[in-house]
Amino acid sequence: MYEPQDLETDAPVRSSTIRVHPPEDFEGMRRAGRLVAEALDMIAPHVKPGVTTGEIDDLIREFTLDNGGLPACLGYKGYEKTVCTSINHVVCHGIPGDRVLKDGDIVNIDHTVIVDGWHGDSSRMYAVGEINTRARKLVDVTYEALELGLKQVKPGNTFGDIGFAIQKFVESHRMSVVRDFCGHGIGRVFHDSPNVLHFGRKGEGAVLKAGMFFTVEPMVNLGKPQVKVLSDGWTAVTRDKSLSAQCEHTVGVTEDGVEIFTASPAGLFRPN
């Protein structure tokens, strides 16, 4: 299949159609997915009160480079950090810096690596010290919603089936799914077709086929779904200042289901 190229770099660019990859491409995605998962495993003991988000960023960047990967976000559209650190009411794209983590915070760390041209993209929630009951419930619902969405990933189902499963579960707990951001196709291109919505109707959208690679990354708010982007052009926060949580896997559709490329080797993907 023809793969569009950036004329200046020879790198693949976003396709107007959903790519269907041959079986041999799965191995590249496994390597990239494993490295990003290992980086997020490594950082877990460092996410504690008194640590800055900038220190977390430095540790993950060094780990990624030391283990043969490249940080995909560093320099992406002018972004100057390796990861995104989204704390409490920050929905996504929080910029690491001098912010000190405090007891009771919840923080999403979102990281993408490139290994031999393939992208692995994942994010997790981390509890800083002791978190309250409402925060714990939000985090638990977000992870369970992701798991329900992933159960819909198999040939013959649609992207709408994924979104419907996530939305139905989240709203049953009187929480809301963010509409402004979504998952995406991935592979040799960081953000490829299709957009993967975390809400929708059964049977709608493109039909899943073996060989499709994409992310599923629901963002869930304790309050209303509306968000706004701050003046830095990146940081998205809840308009009502309610807590927000997110978790993300990069997956591939197999002949009979789904392969999760970013599964945690240490079993740490879902926090206790």
C-alpha positions as CSV (number, residue, x, y, z in Angstrom):
1,M,0.0,0.0,0.0
2,Y,1.3,3.5,-0.8
3,E,2.6,5.3,2.2
4,P,2.7,9.1,2.0
5,Q,6.1,10.6,2.8
6,D,7.3,14.0,4.1
7,L,9.3,15.3,1.1
8,E,11.9,16.9,3.4
9,T,12.5,14.0,5.8
10,D,11.3,10.9,3.9
11,A,9.3,10.1,7.1
12,P,5.7,8.7,6.7
13,V,3.0,11.3,7.3
14,R,-0.6,11.0,8.4
15,S,-2.7,9.0,6.0
16,S,-6.2,9.9,4.9
17,T,-7.2,6.2,5.3
18,I,-6.7,3.7,8.1
19,R,-3.5,1.7,7.6
20,V,-3.8,-2.1,7.7
21,H,-0.3,-3.4,8.7
22,P,1.1,-6.8,7.7
23,P,1.9,-9.3,10.5
24,E,5.7,-8.5,10.4
25,D,5.0,-4.9,11.6
26,F,3.7,-6.2,14.9
27,E,7.2,-6.9,16.2
28,G,8.3,-3.2,15.8
29,M,5.3,-2.1,17.7
30,R,6.0,-4.7,20.5
31,R,9.5,-3.3,21.0
32,A,8.3,0.3,21.1
33,G,5.4,-0.5,23.4
34,R,7.6,-2.5,25.8
35,L,10.1,0.4,26.1
36,V,7.4,3.0,26.9
37,A,5.9,0.6,29.4
38,E,9.3,0.0,31.1
39,A,9.8,3.7,31.4
40,L,6.4,4.2,33.1
41,D,7.3,1.2,35.4
42,M,10.6,2.8,36.2
43,I,9.1,6.1,37.3
44,A,6.5,4.7,39.7
45,P,8.7,4.8,42.9
46,H,9.7,8.4,42.0
47,V,6.1,9.7,42.0
48,K,5.9,10.9,45.6
49,P,5.5,14.1,47.6
50,G,8.4,16.5,47.2
51,V,9.4,15.5,43.6
52,T,8.9,18.0,40.8
53,T,7.4,17.2,37.5
54,G,10.6,18.4,35.9
55,E,12.6,15.8,37.7
56,I,10.2,13.1,36.5
57,D,10.6,14.4,32.9
58,D,14.4,14.2,33.2
59,L,14.4,10.7,34.6
60,I,12.1,9.4,31.9
61,R,14.1,11.1,29.1
62,E,17.4,9.6,30.4
63,F,15.9,6.1,30.7
64,T,14.4,6.3,27.2
65,L,17.7,7.4,25.6
66,D,19.8,4.9,27.6
67,N,17.6,2.0,26.4
68,G,17.7,2.7,22.7
69,G,14.6,4.9,22.2
70,L,13.9,8.4,21.3
71,P,11.4,10.7,23.1
72,A,8.7,11.3,20.5
73,C,7.2,14.4,22.2
74,L,10.5,16.2,22.6
75,G,10.4,18.9,19.9
76,Y,7.0,17.7,18.5
77,K,5.2,20.8,17.3
78,G,7.5,22.9,19.5
79,Y,6.9,20.9,22.7
80,E,10.0,21.2,24.8
81,K,9.6,18.3,27.2
82,T,9.7,14.5,27.1
83,V,6.4,13.7,28.8
84,C,3.2,15.3,29.8
85,T,2.4,15.5,33.5
86,S,-1.3,16.3,34.1
87,I,-2.2,16.9,37.8
88,N,-5.6,16.9,39.4
89,H,-7.9,19.1,37.2
90,V,-5.5,19.0,34.3
91,V,-7.0,16.8,31.6
92,C,-4.0,16.3,29.4
93,H,-0.8,17.9,28.0
94,G,0.4,19.3,31.4
95,I,4.0,20.6,30.9
96,P,6.6,19.4,33.4
97,G,8.5,22.0,35.3
98,D,8.9,23.3,38.9
99,R,5.5,22.0,40.2
100,V,6.2,20.0,43.3
101,L,4.0,16.9,43.8
102,K,1.9,17.0,47.0
103,D,0.3,14.3,49.1
104,G,-3.2,13.7,47.7
105,D,-2.4,14.7,44.1
106,I,-3.3,12.4,41.2
107,V,-1.1,12.7,38.2
108,N,-1.2,11.3,34.7
109,I,2.2,10.7,33.0
110,D,1.9,10.4,29.2
111,H,5.0,9.2,27.3
112,T,5.7,8.2,23.7
113,V,8.9,6.6,22.4
114,I,10.3,5.8,19.0
115,V,12.2,2.6,18.5
116,D,13.5,1.9,15.0
117,G,10.9,4.2,13.6
118,W,7.9,2.7,15.5
119,H,5.9,4.6,18.1
120,G,4.8,3.3,21.5
121,D,2.4,5.6,23.3
122,S,1.0,5.1,26.8
123,S,-0.2,6.9,29.9
124,R,-1.0,6.0,33.5
125,M,-2.4,7.5,36.6
126,Y,-0.2,7.7,39.7
127,A,-1.4,8.5,43.2
128,V,0.9,10.8,45.2
129,G,0.8,9.7,48.8
130,E,-2.7,9.1,50.1
131,I,-5.5,10.2,47.9
132,N,-9.1,10.7,48.9
133,T,-12.1,8.4,48.1
134,R,-13.4,10.6,45.2
135,A,-10.0,10.6,43.5
136,R,-9.6,6.9,43.9
137,K,-13.1,6.2,42.4
138,L,-12.3,8.4,39.4
139,V,-9.1,6.6,38.7
140,D,-10.7,3.2,39.1
141,V,-13.6,4.1,36.8
142,T,-11.1,5.4,34.2
143,Y,-9.1,2.2,34.1
144,E,-12.2,0.0,34.0
145,A,-13.6,2.1,31.2
146,L,-10.4,1.5,29.2
147,E,-10.6,-2.2,29.8
148,L,-14.2,-2.3,28.6
149,G,-13.2,-0.4,25.5
150,L,-10.4,-2.8,24.8
151,K,-12.7,-5.8,25.0
152,Q,-14.5,-4.4,21.9
153,V,-11.3,-4.4,19.9
154,K,-11.6,-7.4,17.4
155,P,-12.2,-7.8,13.7
156,G,-15.8,-7.0,12.6
157,N,-16.5,-4.6,15.5
158,T,-16.5,-0.9,14.9
159,F,-14.8,2.1,16.5
160,G,-18.2,3.2,17.7
161,D,-18.4,0.0,19.7
162,I,-15.3,1.0,21.6
163,G,-16.6,4.5,22.3
164,F,-20.1,3.3,23.3
165,A,-18.6,0.8,25.9
166,I,-16.5,3.5,27.5
167,Q,-19.2,6.2,27.5
168,K,-21.9,3.9,28.9
169,F,-19.7,2.8,31.8
170,V,-18.4,6.2,32.7
171,E,-21.8,7.8,32.7
172,S,-23.3,5.0,34.8
173,H,-21.0,6.3,37.5
174,R,-22.2,9.9,37.0
175,M,-18.9,11.0,35.5
176,S,-18.2,12.4,32.0
177,V,-16.1,11.5,29.0
178,V,-14.0,14.3,27.5
179,R,-15.0,15.0,23.9
180,D,-12.2,17.4,22.9
181,F,-9.4,14.8,22.7
182,C,-9.3,11.3,21.4
183,G,-7.2,8.3,20.6
184,H,-5.5,8.0,17.2
185,G,-3.9,5.7,14.7
186,I,-0.2,5.0,15.3
187,G,2.8,3.1,13.9
188,R,5.6,4.8,12.0
189,V,3.4,8.0,12.3
190,F,2.8,9.4,15.7
191,H,-0.7,10.6,15.1
192,D,-2.3,8.8,12.2
193,S,-5.9,8.0,11.0
194,P,-8.3,7.3,12.5
195,N,-9.5,9.5,15.4
196,V,-10.6,7.0,18.1
197,L,-13.5,8.6,20.0
198,H,-14.3,7.5,23.6
199,F,-18.0,8.0,23.1
200,G,-20.4,6.9,20.4
201,R,-23.0,4.5,19.3
202,K,-22.8,0.8,18.6
203,G,-22.1,-0.2,15.0
204,E,-21.0,3.3,13.9
205,G,-17.7,4.2,12.5
206,A,-15.1,2.2,10.6
207,V,-15.0,-1.6,10.9
208,L,-12.0,-3.0,12.7
209,K,-9.6,-5.1,10.7
210,A,-6.6,-7.2,11.7
211,G,-3.5,-5.1,11.3
212,M,-4.9,-1.8,12.5
213,F,-2.8,0.0,15.1
214,F,-4.2,2.7,17.4
215,T,-4.4,4.1,20.9
216,V,-7.4,4.0,23.3
217,E,-7.0,6.7,25.9
218,P,-10.2,7.8,27.7
219,M,-10.1,11.0,29.7
220,V,-12.8,11.0,32.4
221,N,-13.9,14.0,34.5
222,L,-15.6,13.9,37.9
223,G,-17.7,16.8,36.7
224,K,-18.8,18.0,33.3
225,P,-16.9,17.1,30.1
226,Q,-16.0,20.6,29.0
227,V,-12.3,21.6,28.9
228,K,-10.3,24.7,28.1
229,V,-6.7,25.1,26.9
230,L,-4.5,27.5,28.9
231,S,-2.5,30.3,27.4
232,D,0.6,28.1,27.0
233,G,-1.2,26.4,24.1
234,W,-0.8,22.9,25.6
235,T,-2.3,22.5,29.0
236,A,-6.0,21.4,29.0
237,V,-8.0,21.7,32.2
238,T,-11.6,21.0,33.2
239,R,-13.7,24.1,33.0
240,D,-15.5,23.4,36.2
241,K,-12.1,22.6,38.0
242,S,-13.3,19.0,38.7
243,L,-10.7,16.2,38.9
244,S,-9.7,14.4,35.7
245,A,-8.0,11.1,34.9
246,Q,-6.7,9.3,31.9
247,C,-5.1,6.0,30.9
248,E,-3.9,4.8,27.6
249,H,-2.7,1.8,25.7
250,T,-1.3,1.3,22.2
251,V,-2.9,-1.8,20.6
252,G,-3.1,-3.8,17.5
253,V,-6.1,-5.7,16.1
254,T,-5.2,-9.4,15.7
255,E,-7.1,-12.1,13.8
256,D,-9.2,-12.9,16.8
257,G,-8.9,-9.9,19.2
258,V,-6.4,-7.4,20.4
259,E,-2.7,-7.3,21.3
260,I,-1.8,-4.6,23.9
261,F,1.7,-3.4,22.9
262,T,2.1,-1.2,26.0
263,A,1.3,-3.8,28.7
264,S,3.4,-3.3,31.9
265,P,6.2,-5.9,32.2
266,A,6.1,-5.4,35.9
267,G,2.3,-5.6,36.2
268,L,2.1,-1.9,37.3
269,F,-0.1,-0.4,34.6
270,R,-3.1,-0.2,36.9
271,P,-2.3,1.4,40.3
272,N,-3.3,-0.4,43.4
